[in-house]
């Protein structure tokens, strides 16, 4: 998981989740108060994994799933991606 670039204090899971769920809000380090912002590559990756991948897999006309099942699978996918996102997103001092 991501650490502060200045003092190497590890960010909490809760702080990263809060940042992601509130529109990529910057994170302040609890030790040195430096502000970190999410990288552009992490933003693009999250958007691709939460929208593009499920559209290719779930909303596939070949599978011919019912709309209720497709919606349920999509919601589960988004919850999964947001749940594991703190392990993969990168922040840097701005």
MOPAC internal coordinates of N, CA, C and O (Angstrom, degrees):
PM7 1SCF
backbone

  N    0.0000 0     0.00 0     0.00 0    0    0    0
  C    1.4348 1     0.00 0     0.00 0    1    0    0
  C    1.5355 1   108.56 1     0.00 0    2    1    0
  O    1.2310 1   121.43 1   -21.86 1    3    2    1
  N    1.3111 1   114.87 1   158.14 1    3    2    1
  C    1.4593 1   122.89 1  -174.75 1    5    3    2
  C    1.5291 1   112.51 1   -64.12 1    6    5    3
  O    1.2310 1   121.16 1   -37.20 1    7    6    5
  N    1.3362 1   115.39 1   142.80 1    7    6    5
  C    1.4573 1   122.28 1   175.68 1    9    7    6
  C    1.5221 1   108.88 1  -121.40 1   10    9    7
  O    1.2310 1   121.09 1   -20.55 1   11   10    9
  N    1.3171 1   115.52 1   159.45 1   11   10    9
  C    1.4621 1   121.27 1   176.40 1   13   11   10
  C    1.5195 1   108.45 1   -63.87 1   14   13   11
  O    1.2310 1   120.50 1   -44.00 1   15   14   13
  N    1.3187 1   116.64 1   136.00 1   15   14   13
  C    1.4605 1   120.17 1  -179.61 1   17   15   14
  C    1.5239 1   111.97 1   -75.56 1   18   17   15
  O    1.2310 1   120.59 1   160.92 1   19   18   17
  N    1.3102 1   116.48 1   -19.08 1   19   18   17
  C    1.4600 1   120.74 1  -177.51 1   21   19   18
  C    1.5252 1   112.42 1   -89.21 1   22   21   19
  O    1.2310 1   120.26 1   130.49 1   23   22   21
  N    1.3491 1   117.10 1   -49.51 1   23   22   21
  C    1.4675 1   120.15 1  -173.83 1   25   23   22
  C    1.5316 1   113.76 1  -118.55 1   26   25   23
  O    1.2310 1   119.37 1   179.64 1   27   26   25
  N    1.3099 1   118.81 1    -0.36 1   27   26   25
  C    1.4703 1   125.41 1   177.85 1   29   27   26
  C    1.5295 1   114.33 1    65.33 1   30   29   27
  O    1.2310 1   120.41 1  -156.29 1   31   30   29
  N    1.3237 1   116.82 1    23.71 1   31   30   29
  C    1.4605 1   120.30 1   173.72 1   33   31   30
  C    1.5263 1   107.99 1   -78.74 1   34   33   31
  O    1.2310 1   120.75 1   -47.60 1   35   34   33
  N    1.3097 1   116.17 1   132.40 1   35   34   33
  C    1.4638 1   120.21 1  -178.10 1   37   35   34
  C    1.5271 1   110.28 1   -75.92 1   38   37   35
  O    1.2310 1   121.07 1   -46.23 1   39   38   37
  N    1.3369 1   115.56 1   133.77 1   39   38   37
  C    1.4614 1   120.19 1   175.68 1   41   39   38
  C    1.5219 1   108.98 1   -72.12 1   42   41   39
  O    1.2310 1   121.14 1   -30.90 1   43   42   41
  N    1.3122 1   115.43 1   149.10 1   43   42   41
  C    1.4560 1   119.48 1   178.62 1   45   43   42
  C    1.5278 1   109.95 1   -80.89 1   46   45   43
  O    1.2310 1   121.33 1   -25.11 1   47   46   45
  N    1.3154 1   115.06 1   154.89 1   47   46   45
  C    1.4624 1   121.97 1   176.92 1   49   47   46
  C    1.5264 1   109.47 1   -58.01 1   50   49   47
  O    1.2310 1   121.38 1   137.39 1   51   50   49
  N    1.3224 1   114.97 1   -42.61 1   51   50   49
  C    1.4600 1   121.45 1  -178.45 1   53   51   50
  C    1.5284 1   111.36 1   -62.51 1   54   53   51
  O    1.2310 1   119.89 1   138.84 1   55   54   53
  N    1.3215 1   117.81 1   -41.16 1   55   54   53
  C    1.4714 1   121.09 1  -179.68 1   57   55   54
  C    1.5269 1   111.15 1   -65.06 1   58   57   55
  O    1.2310 1   120.39 1   139.22 1   59   58   57
  N    1.3223 1   116.86 1   -40.78 1   59   58   57
  C    1.4649 1   120.14 1   179.62 1   61   59   58
  C    1.5218 1   110.21 1   -69.73 1   62   61   59
  O    1.2310 1   120.05 1   137.08 1   63   62   61
  N    1.3329 1   117.51 1   -42.92 1   63   62   61
  C    1.4701 1   120.74 1   177.52 1   65   63   62
  C    1.5214 1   110.55 1   -59.46 1   66   65   63
  O    1.2310 1   120.63 1   135.45 1   67   66   65
  N    1.3095 1   116.40 1   -44.55 1   67   66   65
  C    1.4674 1   121.00 1   179.82 1   69   67   66
  C    1.5317 1   110.51 1   -61.44 1   70   69   67
  O    1.2310 1   120.73 1   138.64 1   71   70   69
  N    1.3075 1   116.21 1   -41.36 1   71   70   69
  C    1.4592 1   120.90 1   178.05 1   73   71   70
  C    1.5275 1   111.45 1   -61.68 1   74   73   71
  O    1.2310 1   120.41 1   135.77 1   75   74   73
  N    1.3119 1   116.83 1   -44.23 1   75   74   73
  C    1.4628 1   121.43 1  -178.27 1   77   75   74
  C    1.5213 1   112.19 1   -69.48 1   78   77   75
  O    1.2310 1   120.45 1   138.32 1   79   78   77
  N    1.3225 1   116.75 1   -41.68 1   79   78   77
  C    1.4608 1   120.29 1  -176.32 1   81   79   78
  C    1.5288 1   113.28 1   -75.18 1   82   81   79
  O    1.2310 1   120.07 1   159.54 1   83   82   81
  N    1.3227 1   117.48 1   -20.46 1   83   82   81
  C    1.4625 1   120.60 1   179.60 1   85   83   82
  C    1.5265 1   111.49 1  -105.96 1   86   85   83
  O    1.2310 1   120.24 1  -141.56 1   87   86   85
  N    1.3149 1   117.15 1    38.44 1   87   86   85
  C    1.4662 1   121.31 1   172.83 1   89   87   86
  C    1.5086 1   114.88 1    76.30 1   90   89   87
  O    1.2310 1   119.88 1  -138.65 1   91   90   89
  N    1.3060 1   117.84 1    41.35 1   91   90   89
  C    1.4669 1   123.89 1   178.01 1   93   91   90
  C    1.5268 1   112.39 1    60.87 1   94   93   91
  O    1.2310 1   120.71 1  -137.51 1   95   94   93
  N    1.3072 1   116.24 1    42.49 1   95   94   93
  C    1.4602 1   122.91 1   178.39 1   97   95   94
  C    1.5310 1   109.29 1   -60.82 1   98   97   95
  O    1.2310 1   119.34 1   -42.48 1   99   98   97
  N    1.3274 1   118.86 1   137.52 1   99   98   97
  C    1.4763 1   120.75 1   178.02 1  101   99   98
  C    1.5318 1   111.57 1   -61.62 1  102  101   99
  O    1.2310 1   121.15 1   -28.69 1  103  102  101
  N    1.3268 1   115.41 1   151.31 1  103  102  101
  C    1.4601 1   122.14 1   179.27 1  105  103  102
  C    1.5247 1   108.64 1  -105.90 1  106  105  103
  O    1.2310 1   120.44 1   -45.70 1  107  106  105
  N    1.3171 1   116.76 1   134.30 1  107  106  105
  C    1.4607 1   121.78 1   174.20 1  109  107  106
  C    1.5235 1   108.69 1  -101.20 1  110  109  107
  O    1.2310 1   120.99 1   -45.53 1  111  110  109
  N    1.3121 1   115.72 1   134.47 1  111  110  109
  C    1.4619 1   121.04 1   178.82 1  113  111  110
  C    1.5275 1   109.35 1   -68.59 1  114  113  111
  O    1.2310 1   120.58 1   -42.83 1  115  114  113
  N    1.3238 1   116.50 1   137.17 1  115  114  113
  C    1.4615 1   120.65 1  -179.18 1  117  115  114
  C    1.5307 1   112.29 1   -73.24 1  118  117  115
  O    1.2310 1   119.79 1   159.11 1  119  118  117
  N    1.3332 1   118.00 1   -20.89 1  119  118  117
  C    1.4625 1   121.10 1  -178.56 1  121  119  118
  C    1.5242 1   113.54 1   -92.93 1  122  121  119
  O    1.2310 1   120.79 1   128.64 1  123  122  121
  N    1.3306 1   116.09 1   -51.36 1  123  122  121
  C    1.4667 1   119.45 1  -173.02 1  125  123  122
  C    1.5302 1   113.73 1  -109.73 1  126  125  123
  O    1.2310 1   119.94 1   177.88 1  127  126  125
  N    1.3194 1   117.71 1    -2.12 1  127  126  125
  C    1.4727 1   124.38 1   178.06 1  129  127  126
  C    1.5252 1   114.39 1    63.15 1  130  129  127
  O    1.2310 1   119.77 1  -160.86 1  131  130  129
  N    1.3278 1   118.04 1    19.14 1  131  130  129
  C    1.4645 1   119.57 1   175.63 1  133  131  130
  C    1.5290 1   108.93 1   -75.84 1  134  133  131
  O    1.2310 1   120.72 1   -32.29 1  135  134  133
  N    1.3317 1   116.24 1   147.71 1  135  134  133
  C    1.4578 1   121.61 1  -176.61 1  137  135  134
  C    1.5210 1   109.66 1   -99.87 1  138  137  135
  O    1.2310 1   120.77 1   -49.09 1  139  138  137
  N    1.3257 1   116.13 1   130.91 1  139  138  137
  C    1.4580 1   122.71 1   179.45 1  141  139  138
  C    1.5203 1   109.05 1  -117.71 1  142  141  139
  O    1.2310 1   120.56 1   -41.90 1  143  142  141
  N    1.3293 1   116.54 1   138.10 1  143  142  141
  C    1.4555 1   121.96 1   176.97 1  145  143  142
  C    1.5193 1   109.40 1  -116.55 1  146  145  143
  O    1.2310 1   121.20 1   -29.21 1  147  146  145
  N    1.3278 1   115.31 1   150.79 1  147  146  145
  C    1.4646 1   120.83 1  -179.36 1  149  147  146
  C    1.5288 1   109.39 1   -68.93 1  150  149  147
  O    1.2310 1   120.50 1   -36.23 1  151  150  149
  N    1.3213 1   116.64 1   143.77 1  151  150  149
  C    1.4629 1   120.75 1  -179.67 1  153  151  150
  C    1.5280 1   110.58 1   -75.33 1  154  153  151
  O    1.2310 1   121.16 1   -24.15 1  155  154  153
  N    1.3158 1   115.38 1   155.85 1  155  154  153
  C    1.4659 1   121.20 1   179.47 1  157  155  154
  C    1.5230 1   111.22 1   -62.52 1  158  157  155
  O    1.2310 1   120.48 1   141.70 1  159  158  157
  N    1.3150 1   116.69 1   -38.30 1  159  158  157
  C    1.4588 1   120.85 1   179.83 1  161  159  158
  C    1.5330 1   111.08 1   -63.77 1  162  161  159
  O    1.2310 1   120.17 1   141.90 1  163  162  161
  N    1.3229 1   117.27 1   -38.10 1  163  162  161
  C    1.4736 1   120.77 1   177.29 1  165  163  162
  C    1.5209 1   110.91 1   -66.71 1  166  165  163
  O    1.2310 1   120.32 1   140.79 1  167  166  165
  N    1.3241 1   116.99 1   -39.21 1  167  166  165
  C    1.4678 1   120.23 1   177.64 1  169  167  166
  C    1.5231 1   110.85 1   -62.08 1  170  169  167
  O    1.2310 1   120.98 1   133.39 1  171  170  169
  N    1.3236 1   115.74 1   -46.61 1  171  170  169
  C    1.4641 1   120.15 1   179.97 1  173  171  170
  C    1.5249 1   110.51 1   -62.98 1  174  173  171
  O    1.2310 1   120.33 1   137.56 1  175  174  173
  N    1.3282 1   116.97 1   -42.44 1  175  174  173
  C    1.4577 1   121.19 1   179.24 1  177  175  174
  C    1.5208 1   112.48 1   -61.14 1  178  177  175
  O    1.2310 1   120.58 1   136.59 1  179  178  177
  N    1.3311 1   116.50 1   -43.41 1  179  178  177
  C    1.4641 1   119.87 1   178.96 1  181  179  178
  C    1.5184 1   111.61 1   -64.03 1  182  181  179
  O    1.2310 1   120.53 1   138.11 1  183  182  181
  N    1.3182 1   116.59 1   -41.89 1  183  182  181
  C    1.4681 1   120.20 1   179.19 1  185  183  182
  C    1.5221 1   110.42 1   -63.92 1  186  185  183
  O    1.2310 1   120.39 1   136.34 1  187  186  185
  N    1.3129 1   116.86 1   -43.66 1  187  186  185
  C    1.4645 1   119.89 1   179.93 1  189  187  186
  C    1.5215 1   111.94 1   -64.49 1  190  189  187
  O    1.2310 1   120.45 1   137.06 1  191  190  189
  N    1.3234 1   116.74 1   -42.94 1  191  190  189
  C    1.4604 1   118.95 1  -178.60 1  193  191  190
  C    1.5152 1   113.50 1   -73.47 1  194  193  191
  O    1.2310 1   119.79 1   152.61 1  195  194  193
  N    1.3393 1   118.00 1   -27.39 1  195  194  193
  C    1.4661 1   118.84 1  -179.82 1  197  195  194
  C    1.5213 1   112.84 1   -89.18 1  198  197  195
  O    1.2310 1   119.42 1   161.28 1  199  198  197
  N    1.3276 1   118.72 1   -18.72 1  199  198  197
  C    1.4716 1   119.64 1  -178.47 1  201  199  198
  C    1.5204 1   113.73 1  -120.50 1  202  201  199
  O    1.2310 1   119.88 1   124.15 1  203  202  201
  N    1.3029 1   117.83 1   -55.85 1  203  202  201
  C    1.4656 1   120.70 1  -172.53 1  205  203  202
  C    1.5275 1   113.10 1   -67.56 1  206  205  203
  O    1.2310 1   120.13 1   133.16 1  207  206  205
  N    1.3243 1   117.36 1   -46.84 1  207  206  205
  C    1.4686 1   119.91 1  -178.23 1  209  207  206
  C    1.5315 1   112.29 1   -60.91 1  210  209  207
  O    1.2310 1   119.12 1   131.78 1  211  210  209
  N    1.3217 1   119.28 1   -48.22 1  211  210  209
  C    1.4676 1   118.66 1   179.15 1  213  211  210
  C    1.5224 1   112.91 1   -64.27 1  214  213  211
  O    1.2310 1   120.34 1   145.92 1  215  214  213
  N    1.3201 1   116.95 1   -34.08 1  215  214  213
  C    1.4604 1   118.45 1   179.66 1  217  215  214
  C    1.5232 1   110.60 1   -64.11 1  218  217  215
  O    1.2310 1   120.57 1   144.21 1  219  218  217
  N    1.3095 1   116.51 1   -35.79 1  219  218  217
  C    1.4625 1   119.49 1   178.34 1  221  219  218
  C    1.5271 1   111.81 1   -72.78 1  222  221  219
  O    1.2310 1   120.56 1   145.49 1  223  222  221
  N    1.3248 1   116.54 1   -34.51 1  223  222  221
  C    1.4521 1   120.08 1  -176.01 1  225  223  222
  C    1.5286 1   114.12 1   -91.90 1  226  225  223
  O    1.2310 1   120.53 1   133.43 1  227  226  225
  N    1.3217 1   116.59 1   -46.57 1  227  226  225
  C    1.4595 1   120.77 1  -172.65 1  229  227  226
  C    1.5183 1   112.13 1   -84.77 1  230  229  227
  O    1.2310 1   120.16 1   131.11 1  231  230  229
  N    1.3104 1   117.30 1   -48.89 1  231  230  229
  C    1.4576 1   120.77 1  -176.90 1  233  231  230
  C    1.5330 1   110.34 1   -87.73 1  234  233  231
  O    1.2310 1   120.96 1  -131.20 1  235  234  233
  N    1.2995 1   115.77 1    48.80 1  235  234  233
  C    1.4574 1   123.40 1  -177.67 1  237  235  234
  C    1.5340 1   109.07 1   -96.36 1  238  237  235
  O    1.2310 1   119.82 1   -58.62 1  239  238  237
  N    1.3462 1   117.94 1   121.38 1  239  238  237
  C    1.4716 1   119.24 1  -178.85 1  241  239  238
  C    1.5270 1   113.32 1   -65.49 1  242  241  239
  O    1.2310 1   119.93 1   158.82 1  243  242  241
  N    1.3014 1   117.74 1   -21.18 1  243  242  241
  C    1.4626 1   120.69 1   179.55 1  245  243  242
  C    1.5300 1   110.32 1   -70.14 1  246  245  243
  O    1.2310 1   120.31 1   142.61 1  247  246  245
  N    1.3356 1   117.02 1   -37.39 1  247  246  245
  C    1.4615 1   120.51 1   179.33 1  249  247  246
  C    1.5224 1   112.05 1   -72.72 1  250  249  247
  O    1.2310 1   120.24 1   150.97 1  251  250  249
  N    1.3247 1   117.14 1   -29.03 1  251  250  249
  C    1.4656 1   123.86 1   177.38 1  253  251  250
  C    1.5279 1   112.37 1    51.02 1  254  253  251
  O    1.2310 1   121.04 1  -124.62 1  255  254  253
  N    1.3343 1   115.61 1    55.38 1  255  254  253
  C    1.4562 1   120.87 1   177.67 1  257  255  254
  C    1.5322 1   110.34 1   -86.38 1  258  257  255
  O    1.2310 1   120.40 1   -25.12 1  259  258  257
  N    1.2986 1   116.84 1   154.88 1  259  258  257
  C    1.4643 1   120.73 1   176.33 1  261  259  258
  C    1.5196 1   109.22 1   -69.26 1  262  261  259
  O    1.2310 1   120.72 1   -28.74 1  263  262  261
  N    1.3174 1   116.24 1   151.26 1  263  262  261
  C    1.4601 1   121.32 1  -176.68 1  265  263  262
  C    1.5311 1   111.88 1   -60.58 1  266  265  263
  O    1.2310 1   119.96 1   145.02 1  267  266  265
  N    1.3229 1   117.69 1   -34.98 1  267  266  265
  C    1.4602 1   120.45 1   179.39 1  269  267  266
  C    1.5324 1   110.73 1   -65.33 1  270  269  267
  O    1.2310 1   120.76 1   137.79 1  271  270  269
  N    1.3169 1   116.15 1   -42.21 1  271  270  269
  C    1.4583 1   120.73 1   178.83 1  273  271  270
  C    1.5242 1   110.55 1   -67.43 1  274  273  271
  O    1.2310 1   120.39 1   138.61 1  275  274  273
  N    1.3306 1   116.87 1   -41.39 1  275  274  273
  C    1.4615 1   120.64 1   178.40 1  277  275  274
  C    1.5217 1   110.88 1   -60.73 1  278  277  275
  O    1.2310 1   120.60 1   135.98 1  279  278  277
  N    1.3192 1   116.47 1   -44.02 1  279  278  277
  C    1.4633 1   120.98 1   179.91 1  281  279  278
  C    1.5177 1   110.92 1   -65.00 1  282  281  279
  O    1.2310 1   120.10 1   136.32 1  283  282  281
  N    1.3132 1   117.42 1   -43.68 1  283  282  281
  C    1.4663 1   121.41 1   179.06 1  285  283  282
  C    1.5307 1   110.92 1   -62.43 1  286  285  283
  O    1.2310 1   120.24 1   136.59 1  287  286  285
  N    1.3301 1   117.15 1   -43.41 1  287  286  285
  C    1.4667 1   120.87 1   178.51 1  289  287  286
  C    1.5259 1   111.19 1   -64.13 1  290  289  287
  O    1.2310 1   120.68 1   141.03 1  291  290  289
  N    1.3213 1   116.30 1   -38.97 1  291  290  289
  C    1.4620 1   120.33 1   179.16 1  293  291  290
  C    1.5274 1   110.72 1   -65.38 1  294  293  291
  O    1.2310 1   119.85 1   136.28 1  295  294  293
  N    1.3202 1   117.90 1   -43.72 1  295  294  293
  C    1.4648 1   121.18 1   179.30 1  297  295  294
  C    1.5261 1   110.35 1   -63.65 1  298  297  295
  O    1.2310 1   119.98 1   138.10 1  299  298  297
  N    1.3170 1   117.64 1   -41.90 1  299  298  297
  C    1.4633 1   120.87 1   176.56 1  301  299  298
  C    1.5238 1   111.57 1   -61.91 1  302  301  299
  O    1.2310 1   120.85 1   140.07 1  303  302  301
  N    1.3286 1   115.97 1   -39.93 1  303  302  301
  C    1.4688 1   121.21 1   178.77 1  305  303  302
  C    1.5303 1   110.76 1   -62.03 1  306  305  303
  O    1.2310 1   120.35 1   133.54 1  307  306  305
  N    1.3279 1   116.94 1   -46.46 1  307  306  305
  C    1.4626 1   121.17 1  -178.95 1  309  307  306
  C    1.5277 1   110.07 1   -63.09 1  310  309  307
  O    1.2310 1   119.94 1   137.52 1  311  310  309
  N    1.3223 1   117.73 1   -42.48 1  311  310  309
  C    1.4655 1   121.28 1   178.13 1  313  311  310
  C    1.5267 1   110.52 1   -61.78 1  314  313  311
  O    1.2310 1   120.37 1   137.80 1  315  314  313
  N    1.3198 1   116.90 1   -42.20 1  315  314  313
  C    1.4634 1   120.97 1   178.46 1  317  315  314
  C    1.5225 1   111.35 1   -62.70 1  318  317  315
  O    1.2310 1   120.21 1   133.12 1  319  318  317
  N    1.3221 1   117.21 1   -46.88 1  319  318  317
  C    1.4661 1   120.77 1  -178.44 1  321  319  318
  C    1.5254 1   110.75 1   -63.91 1  322  321  319
  O    1.2310 1   120.06 1   135.61 1  323  322  321
  N    1.3147 1   117.48 1   -44.39 1  323  322  321
  C    1.4564 1   120.23 1   179.21 1  325  323  322
  C    1.5282 1   110.58 1   -66.28 1  326  325  323
  O    1.2310 1   120.40 1   145.65 1  327  326  325
  N    1.3159 1   116.84 1   -34.35 1  327  326  325
  C    1.4640 1   120.46 1   179.15 1  329  327  326
  C    1.5153 1   113.94 1   -65.86 1  330  329  327
  O    1.2310 1   119.91 1   143.15 1  331  330  329
  N    1.3297 1   117.77 1   -36.85 1  331  330  329
  C    1.4661 1   120.41 1  -178.79 1  333  331  330
  C    1.5247 1   113.23 1   -99.09 1  334  333  331
  O    1.2310 1   119.93 1   176.03 1  335  334  333
  N    1.3135 1   117.73 1    -3.97 1  335  334  333
  C    1.4701 1   121.40 1  -177.85 1  337  335  334
  C    1.5290 1   113.72 1   -56.91 1  338  337  335
  O    1.2310 1   118.38 1   141.74 1  339  338  337
  N    1.3403 1   120.68 1   -38.26 1  339  338  337
  C    1.4714 1   119.04 1  -179.95 1  341  339  338
  C    1.5218 1   114.03 1   -58.20 1  342  341  339
  O    1.2310 1   120.04 1   159.82 1  343  342  341
  N    1.3122 1   117.53 1   -20.18 1  343  342  341
  C    1.4629 1   120.08 1   177.94 1  345  343  342
  C    1.5298 1   112.17 1   -76.19 1  346  345  343
  O    1.2310 1   120.03 1   158.46 1  347  346  345
  N    1.3372 1   117.55 1   -21.54 1  347  346  345
  C    1.4521 1   120.40 1  -171.33 1  349  347  346
  C    1.5283 1   115.98 1  -116.95 1  350  349  347
  O    1.2310 1   119.50 1   156.52 1  351  350  349
  N    1.3208 1   118.56 1   -23.48 1  351  350  349
  C    1.4594 1   119.38 1  -176.95 1  353  351  350
  C    1.5301 1   110.14 1   -72.83 1  354  353  351
  O    1.2310 1   121.27 1   -29.67 1  355  354  353
  N    1.3140 1   115.18 1   150.33 1  355  354  353
  C    1.4626 1   121.86 1  -178.83 1  357  355  354
  C    1.5112 1   109.92 1  -119.10 1  358  357  355
  O    1.2310 1   121.09 1   -43.17 1  359  358  357
  N    1.3101 1   115.52 1   136.83 1  359  358  357
  C    1.4490 1   123.13 1   177.74 1  361  359  358
  C    1.5337 1   109.09 1  -118.32 1  362  361  359
  O    1.2310 1   121.21 1   -29.17 1  363  362  361
  N    1.3360 1   115.29 1   150.83 1  363  362  361
  C    1.4572 1   119.77 1   176.51 1  365  363  362
  C    1.5275 1   109.59 1  -141.50 1  366  365  363
  O    1.2310 1   120.96 1   -22.40 1  367  366  365
  N    1.3266 1   115.77 1   157.60 1  367  366  365
  C    1.4580 1   121.03 1  -179.64 1  369  367  366
  C    1.5252 1   108.70 1   -72.79 1  370  369  367
  O    1.2310 1   121.52 1   -46.19 1  371  370  369
  N    1.3267 1   114.69 1   133.81 1  371  370  369
  C    1.4667 1   120.01 1   178.04 1  373  371  370
  C    1.4972 1   110.03 1  -118.39 1  374  373  371
  O    1.2310 1   120.10 1   180.00 1  375  374  373

